[in-house]
Amino acid sequence: MKGLHEVRNYPSGFMVWQDCYDNMGCLAHWHQEIELIYIRRGKADICIEDSEISAKKGDLVIIDTGALHYIPSHRYRNRIDFILFDMNIIWPNYQACFFKPLVTAEDLDRYGMTDAIRELFDTVHTELEERDDYYKEIVSAKLKDVMYSLRRYHLNNIIPMPGAKPRLGRLHDIRQLLAYIDEHYAETITLEDAARQMNLSSEHFSRTFSKVVGINYISYLNMVRVEHAAKMICSTDAKMIDVALSCGFTNIRVFNRCFKQYTGYPPTQFLTLPDSVKESFPFYKRKLDKREYVQGTSPVVILTCENEPDKA
């Protein structure tokens, strides 16, 4: 399921990606790369696993390898800069270490790293855009300088929170459950079934799932089913009732309602859209009223909200 495990394509083979977005949000996902998020303007709430971080202009957030994370949409107007990079560029055999993901603007100033962070994002952007001789070496050197400095200053005297191991085990269980859903979406998987798989009560499971994934369990399951249904509509001549039943919906009425909820179109109208539109359609409205879309080849959903009131 592309919105869960992000596997990014790097055409050059150099596993570093950079981009900047205005007024954005992204759905729950994870990836092997480390992600750096720099708040250029405004504010952003960033949910990492089962914690929510409030970041402001000048703050840096570090998403460690394998961490589930998302940015709730429509809360603030902002400009956010991103870098993703494969940890092996810097640390062979790397293990997660950034258990304090927020590096505030005040922290960076105290470490003497404010200019270095800005220069990192500017340099990576320019070098990846122009790809002059030795651009990979220059980008790698900048990343190493900043990341080793952060480990020197930011991790000093920080003690991991008690209970970290059980928490990580629970998050691993949720990732396993999401993978199971993506494989068995056509079967009956009730909330109670999912709760039993994680050895939790239904109520506790429901709260945990919504907090970590950013969407309730039933909505997530239906979203996965709609995504597979859309692929089936695009690639086969199957009747709509057969598509519905094959993707786990019990009847055509529920299928039509869910499909329109998550795509903005009834299934029959979606079928008539040009292939170029359908192929680029992420159609994840989920619990929002505004259309979301994937930026480029990224499975991360980017949401613009130019008409939102300025809350920053």
C-alpha positions as CSV (number, residue, x, y, z in Angstrom):
1,M,0.0,0.0,0.0
2,K,1.9,3.0,-1.3
3,G,0.6,5.4,1.4
4,L,2.1,3.2,4.2
5,H,5.6,2.0,3.2
6,E,7.1,4.7,1.0
7,V,9.7,3.2,-1.4
8,R,11.1,6.1,-3.4
9,N,12.5,5.9,-6.8
10,Y,16.0,7.6,-7.2
11,P,16.6,7.8,-11.0
12,S,20.3,8.7,-10.5
13,G,20.9,5.9,-8.0
14,F,22.0,8.5,-5.4
15,M,19.5,8.1,-2.5
16,V,19.0,11.7,-1.5
17,W,15.8,13.6,-2.2
18,Q,14.9,17.2,-1.5
19,D,11.8,19.5,-2.0
20,C,9.9,22.3,-0.4
21,Y,6.1,22.7,-0.1
22,D,3.7,25.4,1.0
23,N,0.7,24.7,3.3
24,M,0.9,21.0,3.2
25,G,0.0,17.8,5.1
26,C,0.8,14.2,4.5
27,L,-0.8,10.9,5.4
28,A,0.7,8.3,7.7
29,H,3.7,6.5,6.1
30,W,7.2,5.3,6.8
31,H,10.4,4.7,5.0
32,Q,13.9,3.4,5.5
33,E,15.5,6.8,4.8
34,I,16.1,9.4,7.5
35,E,14.0,12.5,6.9
36,L,14.9,16.1,7.8
37,I,12.0,18.6,8.1
38,Y,12.9,22.3,8.3
39,I,10.2,24.8,9.0
40,R,10.9,27.8,6.8
41,R,7.8,29.7,7.6
42,G,4.8,29.3,9.9
43,K,4.1,26.3,12.1
44,A,3.5,22.5,11.6
45,D,2.2,19.7,13.9
46,I,4.1,16.6,13.0
47,C,2.9,13.2,14.4
48,I,5.7,10.7,14.9
49,E,4.6,7.2,15.9
50,D,2.5,7.9,19.0
51,S,3.7,11.5,19.8
52,E,2.8,14.9,18.3
53,I,5.4,17.6,17.9
54,S,4.6,21.3,17.4
55,A,7.3,22.9,15.3
56,K,7.7,26.6,14.5
57,K,9.8,28.6,12.1
58,G,13.4,27.7,12.3
59,D,12.9,24.3,14.0
60,L,14.3,21.1,12.6
61,V,12.5,17.7,13.0
62,I,14.3,14.4,12.4
63,I,12.3,11.4,11.3
64,D,14.4,8.4,12.1
65,T,14.4,5.3,9.9
66,G,11.3,3.2,10.1
67,A,9.2,5.7,12.1
68,L,5.5,6.0,11.2
69,H,4.7,9.7,10.7
70,Y,2.2,12.1,9.2
71,I,1.4,15.9,9.2
72,P,-2.2,16.7,9.9
73,S,-3.7,18.9,7.2
74,H,-5.4,22.3,7.4
75,R,-4.0,23.4,10.7
76,Y,-1.5,26.1,9.6
77,R,-0.1,28.0,6.7
78,N,3.5,27.2,6.3
79,R,6.5,26.5,4.1
80,I,8.3,23.3,4.9
81,D,11.6,22.0,3.5
82,F,12.3,18.3,3.3
83,I,15.4,16.1,2.8
84,L,15.3,12.3,2.7
85,F,18.5,10.3,2.5
86,D,19.7,6.8,2.8
87,M,21.5,6.4,6.2
88,N,24.2,4.2,4.6
89,I,25.5,7.4,2.9
90,I,26.6,8.5,6.4
91,W,26.5,5.5,8.8
92,P,26.9,1.9,7.5
93,N,24.9,-0.5,9.8
94,Y,23.0,2.5,11.2
95,Q,20.5,2.0,14.0
96,A,17.9,4.5,15.0
97,C,19.2,7.0,17.5
98,F,17.3,10.2,17.3
99,F,14.7,9.5,20.0
100,K,14.4,13.3,20.5
101,P,13.2,14.3,17.0
102,L,12.6,18.1,17.6
103,V,15.6,20.4,17.4
104,T,14.3,23.8,18.1
105,A,15.5,27.1,16.6
106,E,16.9,27.9,20.1
107,D,18.7,24.6,20.2
108,L,20.3,25.2,16.8
109,D,21.4,28.7,17.8
110,R,22.9,27.2,21.0
111,Y,24.8,24.6,19.0
112,G,26.0,27.2,16.5
113,M,24.2,25.3,13.7
114,T,21.5,27.7,12.5
115,D,23.4,28.8,9.4
116,A,24.6,25.2,8.8
117,I,21.1,23.9,8.6
118,R,20.0,26.6,6.2
119,E,23.1,26.0,4.1
120,L,22.4,22.2,4.1
121,F,19.0,22.6,2.5
122,D,20.1,25.2,0.0
123,T,23.2,23.2,-1.0
124,V,21.3,19.9,-1.4
125,H,18.6,21.6,-3.5
126,T,21.2,23.3,-5.8
127,E,23.4,20.3,-6.2
128,L,20.6,17.8,-6.9
129,E,19.1,20.3,-9.4
130,E,22.3,21.0,-11.3
131,R,24.2,17.7,-10.9
132,D,27.6,19.2,-11.6
133,D,30.8,17.2,-11.2
134,Y,31.1,15.7,-7.7
135,Y,27.6,16.7,-6.6
136,K,27.1,13.4,-4.8
137,E,30.3,13.9,-2.8
138,I,29.4,17.5,-1.9
139,V,25.9,16.5,-0.8
140,S,27.2,13.6,1.2
141,A,29.8,15.8,2.9
142,K,27.2,18.3,3.9
143,L,24.9,15.7,5.3
144,K,27.7,14.1,7.3
145,D,28.8,17.4,8.7
146,V,25.3,18.3,9.9
147,M,24.3,14.8,11.1
148,Y,27.4,14.1,13.1
149,S,27.2,17.6,14.7
150,L,23.6,16.9,15.7
151,R,24.7,13.6,17.3
152,R,27.5,15.4,19.1
153,Y,25.3,18.3,20.5
154,H,21.7,17.2,20.4
155,L,22.1,13.7,21.8
156,N,24.5,14.6,24.6
157,N,22.9,14.0,28.0
158,I,19.6,12.9,26.6
159,I,18.1,9.8,28.2
160,P,15.6,7.8,26.3
161,M,12.1,7.9,27.7
162,P,11.2,4.9,30.0
163,G,9.0,2.3,28.4
164,A,10.6,2.9,24.9
165,K,10.9,-0.9,24.2
166,P,7.3,-1.8,24.8
167,R,6.2,1.3,22.8
168,L,8.4,0.3,19.8
169,G,7.0,-3.2,20.0
170,R,3.5,-1.9,19.8
171,L,4.4,0.3,16.8
172,H,5.9,-2.8,15.1
173,D,2.6,-4.6,15.7
174,I,0.7,-1.8,14.0
175,R,3.1,-1.9,11.0
176,Q,2.5,-5.7,10.8
177,L,-1.2,-5.1,10.9
178,L,-1.2,-2.6,8.1
179,A,0.8,-5.0,6.0
180,Y,-1.7,-7.7,6.7
181,I,-4.6,-5.4,5.8
182,D,-3.0,-4.6,2.4
183,E,-2.7,-8.3,1.7
184,H,-6.1,-9.4,3.1
185,Y,-8.3,-6.4,2.3
186,A,-10.8,-8.5,0.4
187,E,-11.5,-10.6,3.5
188,T,-13.7,-9.7,6.5
189,I,-11.4,-8.0,9.0
190,T,-13.5,-6.4,11.7
191,L,-12.2,-4.0,14.2
192,E,-12.5,-6.8,16.8
193,D,-10.4,-9.1,14.6
194,A,-7.7,-6.4,14.3
195,A,-7.7,-5.7,18.0
196,R,-7.3,-9.4,18.8
197,Q,-4.3,-9.6,16.4
198,M,-2.6,-6.9,18.5
199,N,-3.8,-8.4,21.8
200,L,-5.7,-5.3,22.8
201,S,-9.3,-4.5,23.7
202,S,-11.4,-3.0,20.9
203,E,-11.5,0.4,22.6
204,H,-7.8,0.5,23.3
205,F,-6.9,-0.7,19.8
206,S,-9.2,2.0,18.3
207,R,-7.5,4.8,20.2
208,T,-4.0,3.5,19.5
209,F,-4.6,3.0,15.8
210,S,-6.1,6.5,15.3
211,K,-3.3,8.1,17.2
212,V,-0.5,6.4,15.3
213,V,-2.0,6.2,11.8
214,G,-4.0,9.5,11.9
215,I,-7.3,7.9,10.7
216,N,-9.7,5.5,12.3
217,Y,-9.5,1.8,11.6
218,I,-12.7,1.4,9.5
219,S,-11.8,4.4,7.3
220,Y,-8.3,3.1,6.7
221,L,-9.6,-0.3,5.7
222,N,-12.2,1.2,3.3
223,M,-9.5,3.5,1.9
224,V,-7.3,0.5,1.1
225,R,-10.2,-1.3,-0.5
226,V,-11.1,1.7,-2.6
227,E,-7.5,2.0,-3.8
228,H,-7.5,-1.6,-5.0
229,A,-10.9,-1.2,-6.5
230,A,-9.7,1.8,-8.5
231,K,-6.8,-0.2,-9.8
232,M,-9.2,-3.1,-10.8
233,I,-11.5,-0.7,-12.6
234,C,-8.6,0.7,-14.6
235,S,-7.1,-2.6,-15.5
236,T,-10.1,-5.0,-16.1
237,D,-13.5,-5.1,-17.7
238,A,-15.1,-6.5,-14.5
239,K,-18.6,-5.5,-13.6
240,M,-18.9,-3.0,-10.7
241,I,-20.6,-5.6,-8.4
242,D,-17.7,-8.0,-9.1
243,V,-15.2,-5.2,-8.3
244,A,-17.0,-4.4,-5.1
245,L,-17.1,-8.0,-3.9
246,S,-13.5,-8.7,-4.9
247,C,-12.3,-5.8,-2.9
248,G,-14.1,-6.7,0.3
249,F,-17.3,-4.6,0.1
250,T,-20.5,-6.5,1.0
251,N,-22.8,-4.8,-1.4
252,I,-22.8,-2.3,-4.2
253,R,-24.4,0.5,-2.2
254,V,-21.6,0.6,0.4
255,F,-19.0,0.3,-2.4
256,N,-20.5,3.3,-4.3
257,R,-20.7,5.4,-1.2
258,C,-17.1,4.6,-0.1
259,F,-15.6,5.0,-3.5
260,K,-17.1,8.5,-4.0
261,Q,-16.0,9.5,-0.4
262,Y,-12.4,8.7,-1.1
263,T,-12.1,9.6,-4.8
264,G,-14.7,12.3,-5.3
265,Y,-16.3,10.3,-8.1
266,P,-18.8,7.4,-8.3
267,P,-17.1,4.3,-9.8
268,T,-18.9,4.6,-13.1
269,Q,-17.8,8.2,-13.6
270,F,-14.2,7.3,-12.5
271,L,-14.2,4.7,-15.2
272,T,-14.8,7.4,-17.9
273,L,-12.0,9.6,-16.8
274,P,-9.0,9.9,-19.1
275,D,-6.2,7.4,-18.4
276,S,-3.8,10.2,-17.7
277,V,-6.1,11.4,-14.9
278,K,-6.7,8.0,-13.4
279,E,-3.1,7.0,-13.5
280,S,-2.1,10.1,-11.5
281,F,-5.0,10.0,-9.1
282,P,-4.2,9.4,-5.4
283,F,-7.7,10.4,-4.5
284,Y,-7.2,10.2,-0.8
285,K,-9.8,12.6,0.7
286,R,-10.1,10.5,3.9
287,K,-11.6,12.6,6.6
288,L,-11.0,15.9,4.8
289,D,-13.2,17.9,2.5
290,K,-10.4,19.1,0.2
291,R,-8.8,17.2,-2.6
292,E,-5.4,15.9,-1.9
293,Y,-2.8,14.8,-4.5
294,V,0.5,13.1,-4.8
295,Q,3.5,15.4,-5.6
296,G,5.4,13.9,-8.5
297,T,6.3,10.2,-8.0
298,S,6.1,10.5,-4.2
299,P,3.5,8.4,-2.4
300,V,3.4,11.1,0.3
301,V,0.2,13.1,-0.1
302,I,0.7,16.8,-0.4
303,L,-2.2,19.1,0.4
304,T,-2.3,22.8,-0.5
305,C,-4.7,25.1,1.3
306,E,-4.2,28.6,-0.3
307,N,-7.6,29.7,0.9
308,E,-7.2,28.6,4.5
309,P,-7.1,31.4,7.1
310,D,-3.6,32.2,8.2
311,K,-3.2,30.6,11.7
312,A,0.6,30.9,11.9
